[in-house]
Amino acid sequence: MKLEGVRVLDLSLFLPGPYLTTMMVDHGAEVIKLEPPSGEPVRGIGLRANGESVWFRNTHRGKRSIVLNLKEPADLAALRDIVRGCDVMLESFRAGVAERLGIGAAAMTALNPRLVYCSISAFGQDGPLRDRPAHDLAVEALAGTASINLGQDGRPTHPNVPVADVTASLLALSAILMALFRREKTGRGDVIDMAMFDATLSWLPNATGAVFAEARPPRVKEERQWGGGAFYNIYATKDGKWIVLGGSEHKFVENLLHALGRDDLIAAASGPPGPAHKPAENFLRATFATRTRDEWEAWFEGRDVCFAPVLDLKEAFDNPHTAARRMLVRDAEGNLHIGLPIKFRDEPGALNPRLPALGEHTAEVIAEARRRLGDRG
């Protein structure tokens, strides 16, 4: 597999870091998870299946677990020995905490100049917000994305998808792989400062027109991607379910409105979003309310229109396409896992469903690290 031979020490907790290292372990990396003596918090969060948290299963499969108390000199010395043999170290403390514990980037890269050291934090290692505590929702609030995620009442609503967590995780993975690639030429690792705040801002290239061009916040409900376009919108159906039109290219507008006998609305609905789209939107709302979601899905079959039913999460995982893409995996013990989204033709990843007990590998990992140091002389 692509990352075979890469050794990762993961000190992160909750979602961004563990999600990142799960993608690495699925593609062959050895991931050593350093848990606090109380354990990774998500071991005890959310619903459980077969005795284990579903969240923990989906973010810690295939990893090894060690427990160290970094305030104890012997345990800190053990961590330093482990780091000397690692390619990547990942932490998600608030800025300055790693330094106070003696495991900051400067100290760890001095021990191992080939180390790629990655910090994922809410606001980064510098700047006026660096010391502020935050999880995903607070980061999204300060990055402006909560303000554009409005409900039908026009008020900010829960984003529900953890945008700040996952964008930071994916960008940190990209940064780590870039640094490992560069290390092949230079022989040296690097230090990565990944802020969830920065990552969230960076994912808004299609949302910053009003800000950059006219120095104002967007008028959310007039923007194409947030409900201002009739053909990029959510519509209720007769049975209380929902469908979406998800593409506003002229061909989609023409194909649908012609089929519904409203050619007179095509020109306006193909133009810029905003008030001009309202007549088409009102017509479509009234029209889609006349049939059930499943009836509309049958009606759209074979028509070249960007359409989709709004599935609940259970329906999405039951979808035959999900199975065809191997995005729902059942292991030998019957546990369900989210599948591997990164698919290679050669050297594909593999899902290892085994979960580590808390601290199961502590003695083993320390012994291996010291043996490697002894072999180096």
Backbone torsions as a table, in degrees:
resi	resn	phi	psi	omega
1	MET	NA	161.5	-169.2
2	LYS	-58.6	-35.2	-174.0
3	LEU	-106.8	16.7	177.9
4	GLU	-58.6	132.5	-178.6
5	GLY	93.5	-8.8	177.8
6	VAL	-88.2	125.8	-179.4
7	ARG	-108.6	127.8	-174.3
8	VAL	-121.9	131.1	171.3
9	LEU	-105.4	116.7	-173.5
10	ASP	-112.2	112.1	176.4
11	LEU	-100.5	3.3	-173.8
12	SER	-77.9	163.3	-178.9
13	LEU	-131.8	165.0	175.9
14	PHE	69.2	-112.6	-168.4
15	LEU	-116.6	-53.9	-169.5
16	PRO	-57.8	-52.0	-179.3
17	GLY	-68.4	-50.6	179.2
18	PRO	-59.8	-35.7	175.9
19	TYR	-62.9	-44.0	178.2
20	LEU	-57.9	-50.7	-175.6
21	THR	-73.1	-22.4	172.1
22	THR	-65.0	-41.7	177.0
23	MET	-62.7	-34.5	179.2
24	MET	-71.9	-43.2	-179.0
25	VAL	-67.6	-33.3	177.3
26	ASP	-63.2	-20.5	-179.4
27	HIS	-114.1	27.3	165.7
28	GLY	104.5	-8.3	179.4
29	ALA	-69.7	150.7	170.1
30	GLU	-90.2	119.4	-178.1
31	VAL	-114.7	119.8	176.6
32	ILE	-102.3	114.7	-178.5
33	LYS	-94.6	115.4	174.9
34	LEU	-87.0	113.2	179.0
35	GLU	-103.5	147.0	171.8
36	PRO	-66.1	162.5	179.6
37	PRO	-54.2	-28.4	178.2
38	SER	-81.0	-9.0	179.0
39	GLY	93.2	159.5	172.7
40	GLU	-56.2	126.0	-175.7
41	PRO	-55.4	-33.7	-175.3
42	VAL	-73.9	-6.0	169.9
43	ARG	-57.8	-27.8	-175.6
44	GLY	-114.8	12.5	-176.6
45	ILE	-107.6	134.2	172.2
46	GLY	85.3	-175.6	-177.5
47	LEU	-69.0	152.0	-177.7
48	ARG	-116.3	149.4	173.4
49	ALA	-135.6	128.9	-177.1
50	ASN	52.0	39.4	172.3
51	GLY	86.3	-2.7	-177.1
52	GLU	-124.8	146.3	174.3
53	SER	-61.7	132.1	178.4
54	VAL	-62.0	-39.3	177.9
55	TRP	-59.8	-48.2	-179.7
56	PHE	-62.1	-41.4	-178.7
57	ARG	-61.3	-39.3	-176.1
58	ASN	-80.5	-8.6	-179.5
59	THR	-122.7	1.2	-177.3
60	HIS	-136.9	8.7	177.5
61	ARG	-61.0	141.9	173.5
62	GLY	75.5	2.8	-177.8
63	LYS	-96.8	165.8	174.4
64	ARG	-107.1	142.0	-176.4
65	SER	-112.1	129.4	171.3
66	ILE	-125.6	152.0	177.2
67	VAL	-122.8	123.7	176.2
68	LEU	-136.2	144.2	172.1
69	ASN	-101.4	103.0	-171.4
70	LEU	-71.0	-4.5	173.7
71	LYS	-87.1	-6.5	176.3
72	GLU	-95.5	126.4	-176.9
73	PRO	-54.6	-39.7	-178.6
74	ALA	-65.8	-40.7	179.7
75	ASP	-70.5	-36.6	176.5
76	LEU	-64.4	-39.7	177.1
77	ALA	-63.2	-38.5	178.0
78	ALA	-64.1	-42.2	178.2
79	LEU	-62.1	-41.2	179.6
80	ARG	-61.6	-38.2	177.5
81	ASP	-65.7	-39.3	178.8
82	ILE	-65.1	-43.2	-177.5
83	VAL	-61.1	-34.0	-179.7
84	ARG	-59.2	-24.0	-179.6
85	GLY	-106.8	12.5	-177.5
86	CYS	-101.7	155.2	174.0
87	ASP	-94.1	-32.8	-175.3
88	VAL	-136.3	139.2	169.7
89	MET	-127.6	132.2	-176.4
90	LEU	-125.0	131.6	175.8
91	GLU	-138.3	156.0	-177.8
92	SER	-134.5	32.2	175.5
93	PHE	-70.6	162.3	169.7
94	ARG	-64.8	152.4	-176.3
95	ALA	-50.7	132.4	176.0
96	GLY	94.3	-20.6	-176.9
97	VAL	-67.7	-44.0	-179.4
98	ALA	-60.0	-39.9	178.2
99	GLU	-63.1	-42.8	-179.6
100	ARG	-65.2	-28.9	178.0
101	LEU	-82.2	-8.1	-178.4
102	GLY	84.5	18.1	-178.3
103	ILE	-127.4	28.6	178.4
104	GLY	-70.3	173.4	-175.3
105	ALA	-59.7	-43.3	-177.4
106	ALA	-62.4	-44.8	-178.4
107	ALA	-67.3	-41.2	-175.7
108	MET	-74.4	-38.4	178.7
109	THR	-74.9	-22.2	172.1
110	ALA	-67.7	-36.5	176.1
111	LEU	-68.6	-37.3	-172.6
112	ASN	-141.8	91.4	-176.9
113	PRO	-63.0	-16.9	178.3
114	ARG	-85.7	-2.2	-174.5
115	LEU	-72.7	135.7	167.9
116	VAL	-97.2	112.2	-174.4
117	TYR	-106.7	120.1	-176.0
118	CYS	-121.2	125.8	173.2
119	SER	-107.4	124.7	170.9
120	ILE	-109.9	121.5	179.5
121	SER	-139.9	170.6	-178.3
122	ALA	-64.2	-46.5	-171.2
123	PHE	-126.3	5.5	176.4
124	GLY	95.1	177.8	-174.2
125	GLN	-88.7	-5.7	175.6
126	ASP	-144.1	178.3	-178.6
127	GLY	97.5	160.5	-174.2
128	PRO	-65.1	-19.0	-179.1
129	LEU	-98.0	3.7	-169.5
130	ARG	-58.3	-30.3	-176.2
131	ASP	-94.4	2.1	-175.2
132	ARG	-81.1	130.3	177.1
133	PRO	-75.1	142.2	179.8
134	ALA	-166.1	146.0	164.5
135	HIS	-112.0	-170.0	-169.1
136	ASP	-51.5	-51.1	-173.0
137	LEU	-62.1	-41.5	179.4
138	ALA	-66.7	-37.1	176.9
139	VAL	-64.6	-44.5	179.0
140	GLU	-62.0	-34.8	177.7
141	ALA	-62.8	-45.5	-177.3
142	LEU	-77.6	-23.1	178.0
143	ALA	-87.8	-1.6	175.1
144	GLY	90.9	-9.8	-175.3
145	THR	-74.4	-28.7	176.1
146	ALA	-64.1	-30.8	-178.0
147	SER	-71.7	-20.6	179.4
148	ILE	-101.9	-2.9	178.4
149	ASN	-97.9	79.1	-172.5
150	LEU	-100.7	143.3	172.4
151	GLY	-80.8	-178.4	-179.9
152	GLN	-63.3	-20.9	178.4
153	ASP	-85.5	3.0	178.4
154	GLY	80.6	5.8	-179.9
155	ARG	-102.2	151.1	176.3
156	PRO	-58.3	139.6	179.8
157	THR	-127.9	167.3	-179.7
158	HIS	-60.8	129.2	178.1
159	PRO	-64.3	-28.2	177.7
160	ASN	70.8	-44.9	170.0
161	VAL	-86.6	128.6	-174.8
162	PRO	-76.3	77.3	-171.5
163	VAL	-58.7	-48.9	-176.9
164	ALA	-65.0	-42.3	178.3
165	ASP	-59.1	-51.4	-170.4
166	VAL	-77.3	-36.8	177.2
167	THR	-63.2	-41.5	177.7
168	ALA	-63.5	-39.5	179.9
169	SER	-62.7	-47.4	-177.8
170	LEU	-67.7	-41.0	178.5
171	LEU	-68.4	-35.8	176.8
172	ALA	-65.6	-39.6	175.6
173	LEU	-60.2	-44.9	178.1
174	SER	-59.6	-43.6	-178.9
175	ALA	-64.0	-42.6	178.6
176	ILE	-61.3	-44.6	-179.8
177	LEU	-66.7	-37.1	174.4
178	MET	-59.8	-45.6	-177.8
179	ALA	-65.6	-39.0	177.3
180	LEU	-66.2	-37.9	178.1
181	PHE	-64.1	-45.4	179.7
182	ARG	-65.8	-33.1	-179.7
183	ARG	-61.4	-26.8	178.3
184	GLU	-60.6	-29.0	-179.8
185	LYS	-94.7	-36.9	-172.7
186	THR	-98.2	-21.6	-176.0
187	GLY	77.6	2.5	-177.4
188	ARG	-120.3	146.4	175.1
189	GLY	-81.0	-155.9	-179.7
190	ASP	-160.7	173.8	179.7
191	VAL	-119.1	128.6	-176.1
192	ILE	-114.3	126.9	176.9
193	ASP	-110.1	96.6	-177.1
194	MET	-107.3	113.2	178.2
195	ALA	-99.7	132.8	175.4
196	MET	-59.1	-35.5	177.7
197	PHE	-60.5	-49.0	-179.9
198	ASP	-62.0	-44.0	-177.6
199	ALA	-61.4	-41.0	-179.2
200	THR	-66.0	-44.9	176.6
201	LEU	-59.5	-37.6	-174.6
202	SER	-69.4	-17.1	-178.6
203	TRP	-92.4	20.7	-176.7
204	LEU	-117.4	32.8	-177.8
205	PRO	-63.7	-26.7	-179.8
206	ASN	-91.8	2.9	-175.2
207	ALA	-116.7	0.3	-171.2
208	THR	-103.4	11.2	-178.2
209	GLY	-57.0	-51.2	-177.9
210	ALA	-64.5	-38.0	-178.0
211	VAL	-67.8	-48.7	-174.5
212	PHE	-80.6	-34.2	-175.5
213	ALA	-89.4	-32.1	-173.7
214	GLU	-128.9	6.8	176.3
215	ALA	53.8	44.3	178.1
216	ARG	-143.1	159.3	173.3
217	PRO	-71.6	154.6	178.6
218	PRO	-68.8	148.7	169.2
219	ARG	-86.3	96.4	-163.0
220	VAL	-53.5	-51.4	-174.0
221	LYS	-73.5	-1.2	174.7
222	GLU	-105.5	-1.8	-179.8
223	GLU	-87.1	142.3	-174.8
224	ARG	-54.9	-44.4	-172.7
225	GLN	-80.9	-4.8	-176.2
226	TRP	-124.3	21.6	174.3
227	GLY	114.3	-1.0	179.7
228	GLY	-84.7	-8.3	179.0
229	GLY	-112.2	134.2	-178.3
230	ALA	-63.9	-28.3	-176.2
231	PHE	-101.7	13.2	170.7
232	TYR	-135.7	73.6	-167.0
233	ASN	-155.5	168.0	-177.8
234	ILE	-113.1	133.5	-175.5
235	TYR	-129.8	138.2	177.0
236	ALA	-78.3	147.4	176.9
237	THR	-111.8	174.2	-172.9
238	LYS	-58.8	-31.9	-174.9
239	ASP	-93.4	15.1	178.8
240	GLY	79.7	11.0	175.4
241	LYS	-101.0	-168.2	-170.9
242	TRP	-141.0	152.9	170.4
243	ILE	-132.2	164.9	174.5
244	VAL	-129.1	148.1	162.0
245	LEU	-101.6	124.2	-169.4
246	GLY	-121.1	21.4	178.1
247	GLY	-157.4	126.5	-173.1
248	SER	-107.0	15.0	175.9
249	GLU	-59.5	148.9	-173.6
250	HIS	-54.6	-39.2	-176.3
251	LYS	-62.6	-36.5	179.4
252	PHE	-69.7	-42.2	177.8
253	VAL	-59.6	-49.4	-177.8
254	GLU	-62.8	-45.6	-177.7
255	ASN	-61.0	-42.4	-176.9
256	LEU	-75.4	-50.1	-175.4
257	LEU	-67.2	-31.2	175.0
258	HIS	-65.9	-43.2	179.9
259	ALA	-64.8	-28.4	179.7
260	LEU	-93.0	3.4	176.0
261	GLY	75.5	27.8	-179.8
262	ARG	-127.0	57.0	176.7
263	ASP	-58.6	-24.0	-177.9
264	ASP	-66.8	-17.2	-178.9
265	LEU	-95.3	-5.8	-171.8
266	ILE	-63.5	-46.5	-173.9
267	ALA	-61.3	-49.4	-178.3
268	ALA	-66.1	-40.3	-177.8
269	ALA	-72.5	-14.4	175.6
270	SER	-90.9	-8.3	-176.5
271	GLY	-90.5	-167.3	-178.3
272	PRO	-59.9	148.9	-179.7
273	PRO	-69.9	167.4	178.7
274	GLY	122.2	-155.8	-174.3
275	PRO	-55.6	-31.2	-178.8
276	ALA	-62.6	-22.0	-179.1
277	HIS	-83.1	-10.9	-172.2
278	LYS	-58.8	-44.2	179.2
279	PRO	-58.3	-42.2	178.1
280	ALA	-67.4	-41.3	179.4
281	GLU	-62.6	-44.5	179.8
282	ASN	-62.5	-41.2	177.6
283	PHE	-62.0	-45.7	-178.0
284	LEU	-66.6	-37.2	177.7
285	ARG	-61.4	-45.6	179.6
286	ALA	-66.1	-38.8	-177.8
287	THR	-69.1	-47.3	-176.8
288	PHE	-67.7	-20.9	178.9
289	ALA	-75.4	-4.8	-176.3
290	THR	-90.3	-10.8	-179.2
291	ARG	-135.9	163.7	177.9
292	THR	-77.3	165.5	177.7
293	ARG	-57.1	-45.3	-177.3
294	ASP	-68.2	-34.4	176.8
295	GLU	-65.2	-40.4	177.2
296	TRP	-67.3	-36.9	178.2
297	GLU	-61.3	-40.4	177.0
298	ALA	-66.7	-39.6	-179.3
299	TRP	-63.5	-38.9	-177.2
300	PHE	-77.8	-14.3	-177.7
301	GLU	-55.6	125.7	178.4
302	GLY	85.0	-6.1	177.9
303	ARG	-92.1	139.6	-178.7
304	ASP	-85.2	75.5	178.4
305	VAL	-137.5	138.2	179.9
306	CYS	-79.1	93.6	-173.2
307	PHE	-129.7	150.2	171.7
308	ALA	-156.0	144.2	169.5
309	PRO	-75.0	148.7	174.4
310	VAL	-85.8	107.9	-179.5
311	LEU	-91.0	144.6	169.5
312	ASP	-75.7	170.7	-172.6
313	LEU	-63.2	-36.1	176.6
314	LYS	-63.6	-45.9	178.3
315	GLU	-61.4	-37.6	-179.2
316	ALA	-63.7	-42.6	179.3
317	PHE	-74.8	-21.5	176.1
318	ASP	-85.6	-8.6	-176.9
319	ASN	-60.2	133.7	178.8
320	PRO	-56.2	-29.8	178.8
321	HIS	-67.4	-35.4	176.5
322	THR	-60.3	-44.0	177.8
323	ALA	-65.2	-43.5	-179.1
324	ALA	-62.7	-32.4	179.3
325	ARG	-88.0	2.1	177.4
326	ARG	58.8	39.7	-179.5
327	MET	-96.5	0.3	169.8
328	LEU	-129.8	118.9	-174.8
329	VAL	-120.9	132.3	174.4
330	ARG	-108.6	123.9	-177.5
331	ASP	-83.5	179.5	-174.7
332	ALA	-62.7	-24.5	179.6
333	GLU	-92.2	2.9	177.7
334	GLY	90.4	3.2	179.4
335	ASN	-78.1	141.1	178.1
336	LEU	-92.9	143.3	179.1
337	HIS	-135.2	147.2	166.5
338	ILE	-70.3	134.7	-176.0
339	GLY	-76.8	-172.1	-175.2
340	LEU	-90.8	117.2	-179.5
341	PRO	-77.8	-22.8	179.9
342	ILE	-91.9	115.3	-173.8
343	LYS	-120.3	117.3	177.0
344	PHE	-101.7	146.1	171.7
345	ARG	-68.6	-48.7	177.7
346	ASP	-100.0	145.9	179.0
347	GLU	51.1	57.4	179.2
348	PRO	-66.7	157.1	177.2
349	GLY	-71.0	172.0	179.3
350	ALA	-144.5	137.2	-178.5
351	LEU	-89.5	118.3	174.9
352	ASN	-100.2	109.1	-171.3
353	PRO	-80.2	-4.0	-173.9
354	ARG	-67.7	133.1	177.4
355	LEU	-104.7	138.5	179.4
356	PRO	-82.1	142.5	168.1
357	ALA	-72.2	155.0	-178.8
358	LEU	-58.1	118.8	177.5
359	GLY	72.3	13.0	-175.2
360	GLU	-55.9	-34.6	-171.5
361	HIS	-107.6	12.2	-173.6
362	THR	-56.1	-58.7	-177.0
363	ALA	-61.6	-40.7	-178.2
364	GLU	-63.0	-46.8	-177.7
365	VAL	-66.8	-42.2	178.4
366	ILE	-62.7	-43.2	179.6
367	ALA	-62.6	-42.7	178.6
368	GLU	-62.3	-43.1	-178.9
369	ALA	-61.9	-43.6	-177.2
370	ARG	-73.7	-29.6	174.3
371	ARG	-65.9	-41.3	177.2
372	ARG	-62.3	-42.0	178.7
373	LEU	-63.6	-38.3	177.9
374	GLY	-66.2	-38.1	179.0
375	ASP	-65.0	-29.8	178.1
376	ARG	-74.1	-15.6	-179.8
377	GLY	76.6	NA	NA
